[in-house]
Amino acid sequence: MQVHRQYHRYLTPLSHELRKKGLNLNESLILLSLFFEPQDKISPSDLQSVLSLSGDQISQALAALEKVHLISREIDSIDRRKRRLHITTKGRKLGASLIKSFDHHENLLENNQ
């Protein structure tokens, strides 16, 4: 029960802050994944396995991020069946802000234990 309370104490305020930035948790995790990976190195299927999200969850989050110009999707130059994901300048700026948000909430959690 203690873990459950700590989880919600951490996740609820973080989710509210992410909503103010126009994102949900999945979108934030994807954006941060792209923030830390070299360009052209990550695909939707990579995200699916790393984040343990379904294909539908990945697709919905990518569409939302692309709609607000935080990422772009391009056809792979070697294998045209694949898509490569790129974080935009706008996405990179928001990613830096997300890092601060996650760090802040992690510090709150650590200090409240």
Rosetta silent file (secondary structure, phi, psi, omega in degrees, C-alpha in Angstrom):
SEQUENCE: MQVHRQYHRYLTPLSHELRKKGLNLNESLILLSLFFEPQDKISPSDLQSVLSLSGDQISQALAALEKVHLISREIDSIDRRKRRLHITTKGRKLGASLIKSFDHHENLLENNQ
SCORE:     score description
SCORE:     0.000 S_00000001
   1 L     0.000  -37.069  179.833    0.000    0.000    0.000 S_00000001
   2 H   -60.137  -43.647  179.595    2.890    2.378    0.781 S_00000001
   3 H   -63.182  -41.240  179.916    4.301    2.006   -2.739 S_00000001
   4 H   -60.775  -44.406  178.984    0.871    2.679   -4.216 S_00000001
   5 H   -64.533  -43.371  179.705    0.516    5.921   -2.213 S_00000001
   6 H   -63.248  -40.547  179.065    4.026    7.075   -3.149 S_00000001
   7 H   -58.307  -49.772 -179.277    3.331    6.294   -6.790 S_00000001
   8 H   -70.446  -33.211  177.435    0.193    8.442   -6.815 S_00000001
   9 H   -64.386  -31.475  178.255    1.834   11.171   -4.760 S_00000001
  10 H   -83.329  -48.749 -170.247    4.488   11.389   -7.472 S_00000001
  11 H   -74.660  -35.814 -177.597    2.428   10.761  -10.582 S_00000001
  12 H   -62.760  -52.589  178.235   -0.636   12.925   -9.929 S_00000001
  13 H   -64.380  -35.544  178.086    1.189   16.280   -9.617 S_00000001
  14 H   -63.592  -43.751  179.103    3.501   15.320  -12.475 S_00000001
  15 H   -61.352  -38.954  177.435    0.529   14.495  -14.710 S_00000001
  16 H   -64.046  -42.448  179.793   -1.045   17.878  -13.912 S_00000001
  17 H   -66.204  -39.599  178.642    2.182   19.655  -14.809 S_00000001
  18 H   -64.650  -40.049  178.288    2.502   17.698  -18.049 S_00000001
  19 H   -60.474  -37.408  177.670   -1.085   18.597  -18.981 S_00000001
  20 H   -63.133  -28.394  178.127   -0.212   22.274  -18.554 S_00000001
  21 L   -86.871   -2.064  177.601    2.535   21.697  -21.107 S_00000001
  22 L    86.837   18.469 -176.696   -0.009   20.062  -23.431 S_00000001
  23 L  -127.713  159.860  168.143    1.276   16.486  -23.027 S_00000001
  24 L  -106.882 -179.611 -175.170    0.343   13.258  -21.336 S_00000001
  25 H   -63.601  -44.911  179.905    2.791   10.851  -19.720 S_00000001
  26 H   -60.663  -44.955  179.014    3.280    8.651  -22.802 S_00000001
  27 H   -61.507  -39.968  179.695    3.916   11.657  -25.045 S_00000001
  28 H   -64.701  -44.202  179.980    6.402   13.019  -22.520 S_00000001
  29 H   -64.187  -38.501  177.587    8.290    9.728  -22.291 S_00000001
  30 H   -66.577  -45.801  179.954    8.485    9.484  -26.078 S_00000001
  31 H   -60.558  -42.018  178.373    9.672   13.070  -26.420 S_00000001
  32 H   -67.973  -34.631  175.897   12.361   12.497  -23.795 S_00000001
  33 H   -61.033  -42.771  178.379   13.430    9.279  -25.503 S_00000001
  34 H   -70.540  -32.815  179.134   13.958   11.222  -28.705 S_00000001
  35 H   -60.139  -40.297 -174.199   15.669   14.030  -26.794 S_00000001
  36 H   -92.386  -12.333 -178.885   18.384   11.667  -25.541 S_00000001
  37 L   -95.404  147.204  174.537   18.867    9.523  -28.650 S_00000001
  38 L   -61.732  147.090  178.808   20.979   10.499  -31.657 S_00000001
  39 L   -56.381  148.922  177.434   18.936   11.629  -34.648 S_00000001
  40 L    68.323    9.070 -175.683   17.898    8.881  -37.088 S_00000001
  41 L  -104.888   -5.795 -174.197   18.533    6.149  -34.524 S_00000001
  42 L  -126.704  139.654 -179.831   15.064    5.502  -33.143 S_00000001
  43 L  -121.701  166.466  176.906   11.950    4.065  -34.723 S_00000001
  44 H   -56.283  -38.425 -179.802    8.400    3.584  -33.452 S_00000001
  45 H   -68.603  -32.280  174.376    9.086   -0.112  -32.847 S_00000001
  46 H   -61.556  -45.494  179.349   12.168    0.809  -30.767 S_00000001
  47 H   -61.879  -40.598 -179.058    9.970    3.028  -28.597 S_00000001
  48 H   -59.197  -44.746 -178.190    7.391    0.284  -28.272 S_00000001
  49 H   -76.109  -38.686 -178.210    9.907   -2.169  -26.852 S_00000001
  50 H   -69.341  -41.690 -175.638   11.829    0.318  -24.684 S_00000001
  51 H   -93.495   -4.179 -178.579    8.756    1.957  -23.133 S_00000001
  52 L    54.929   45.764  176.653    6.614   -1.202  -23.009 S_00000001
  53 L  -111.150  155.101  178.362    3.724    0.536  -24.738 S_00000001
  54 L   -73.479  163.474  176.600    1.365   -0.963  -27.280 S_00000001
  55 H   -59.604  -39.159  178.034    1.583   -0.079  -30.948 S_00000001
  56 H   -63.515  -42.996  179.095   -1.679    1.863  -30.637 S_00000001
  57 H   -62.850  -42.103  178.470   -0.341    3.886  -27.701 S_00000001
  58 H   -63.849  -47.771 -178.789    2.829    4.705  -29.629 S_00000001
  59 H   -59.759  -44.966  179.908    0.882    5.659  -32.768 S_00000001
  60 H   -63.779  -43.905 -179.357   -1.516    7.926  -30.888 S_00000001
  61 H   -66.176  -42.184  179.017    1.280    9.660  -28.998 S_00000001
  62 H   -63.278  -41.393  178.531    3.386   10.139  -32.148 S_00000001
  63 H   -61.909  -42.035  179.476    0.411   11.602  -34.018 S_00000001
  64 H   -65.442  -42.478 -179.762   -0.235   14.051  -31.161 S_00000001
  65 H   -67.506  -38.002  179.301    3.436   15.074  -30.988 S_00000001
  66 H   -69.361  -37.223 -178.873    3.652   15.483  -34.753 S_00000001
  67 H   -60.071  -35.406 -179.239    0.443   17.539  -34.851 S_00000001
  68 L  -101.015   17.466  172.321    1.977   20.182  -32.570 S_00000001
  69 L    62.051   36.070  175.387    5.331   20.075  -34.397 S_00000001
  70 L   -92.963  -24.189  176.204    7.387   18.540  -31.592 S_00000001
  71 E  -138.642  166.660  169.431    8.543   15.636  -33.760 S_00000001
  72 E  -135.073  154.715  177.752    8.623   14.660  -37.403 S_00000001
  73 E  -118.890  133.639  179.501    8.492   11.243  -39.032 S_00000001
  74 E  -131.421  152.990  176.713   10.459   10.430  -42.153 S_00000001
  75 E   -72.054  135.473  178.836   10.835    7.376  -44.312 S_00000001
  76 L   -63.142  134.101 -176.775   14.075    5.520  -43.663 S_00000001
  77 L   -71.271  -23.677 -178.906   16.518    6.071  -46.535 S_00000001
  78 L   -92.597  -46.031 -178.904   17.716    2.458  -46.448 S_00000001
  79 L  -121.993  100.145 -172.933   14.487    0.585  -45.734 S_00000001
  80 L   -65.990   -8.479  175.962   11.482    2.490  -47.076 S_00000001
  81 L   -79.246  -18.223 -175.857    9.118    0.349  -44.973 S_00000001
  82 L   -98.272  154.414  174.685   10.500    1.929  -41.807 S_00000001
  83 E  -113.941  142.162  174.546    9.941    5.359  -40.302 S_00000001
  84 E  -113.034  142.473 -176.770   12.572    7.329  -38.438 S_00000001
  85 E  -104.626  140.780  179.068   11.621    9.839  -35.773 S_00000001
  86 E  -130.274  138.247  174.239   13.171   13.252  -35.342 S_00000001
  87 E   -89.766  135.528 -179.862   12.730   15.746  -32.543 S_00000001
  88 L   -84.483  172.555  176.108   12.207   19.307  -33.764 S_00000001
  89 H   -60.003  -42.836  177.026   13.770   22.436  -32.271 S_00000001
  90 H   -61.454  -41.288  178.065   10.455   23.132  -30.554 S_00000001
  91 H   -65.797  -37.022  179.093   10.442   19.560  -29.235 S_00000001
  92 H   -65.601  -40.678  178.269   14.008   19.905  -27.974 S_00000001
  93 H   -64.015  -44.783  178.787   13.091   23.045  -26.009 S_00000001
  94 H   -66.803  -36.297  177.382   10.096   21.339  -24.458 S_00000001
  95 H   -58.913  -42.722  177.983   12.232   18.264  -23.743 S_00000001
  96 H   -61.929  -39.047  177.279   14.647   20.380  -21.694 S_00000001
  97 H   -66.350  -38.133  178.681   11.685   21.713  -19.730 S_00000001
  98 H   -64.313  -38.574  178.529   10.393   18.169  -19.175 S_00000001
  99 H   -58.594  -44.206  178.721   13.720   17.085  -17.714 S_00000001
 100 H   -63.062  -41.046  179.367   13.420   19.834  -15.126 S_00000001
 101 H   -63.715  -47.703  179.879    9.841   18.794  -14.320 S_00000001
 102 H   -63.230  -42.329  178.245   10.722   15.130  -13.894 S_00000001
 103 H   -61.574  -44.382 -179.858   13.774   16.033  -11.772 S_00000001
 104 H   -59.249  -47.262 -177.926   11.697   18.348   -9.584 S_00000001
 105 H   -70.720  -32.323  175.239    9.053   15.700   -8.942 S_00000001
 106 H   -65.955  -42.048  177.288   11.672   13.032   -8.329 S_00000001
 107 H   -62.687  -40.086  176.248   13.315   15.276   -5.727 S_00000001
 108 H   -60.491  -44.033  179.851    9.946   15.829   -4.044 S_00000001
 109 H   -63.288  -44.972 -179.495    9.395   12.093   -3.886 S_00000001
 110 H   -64.012  -38.153 -177.844   12.848   11.442   -2.440 S_00000001
 111 H   -77.484  -18.326 -179.190   12.479   14.165    0.191 S_00000001
 112 L   -93.629    1.546 -177.296    9.033   12.959    1.284 S_00000001
 113 L   -82.904    0.000    0.000   10.085    9.398    2.089 S_00000001
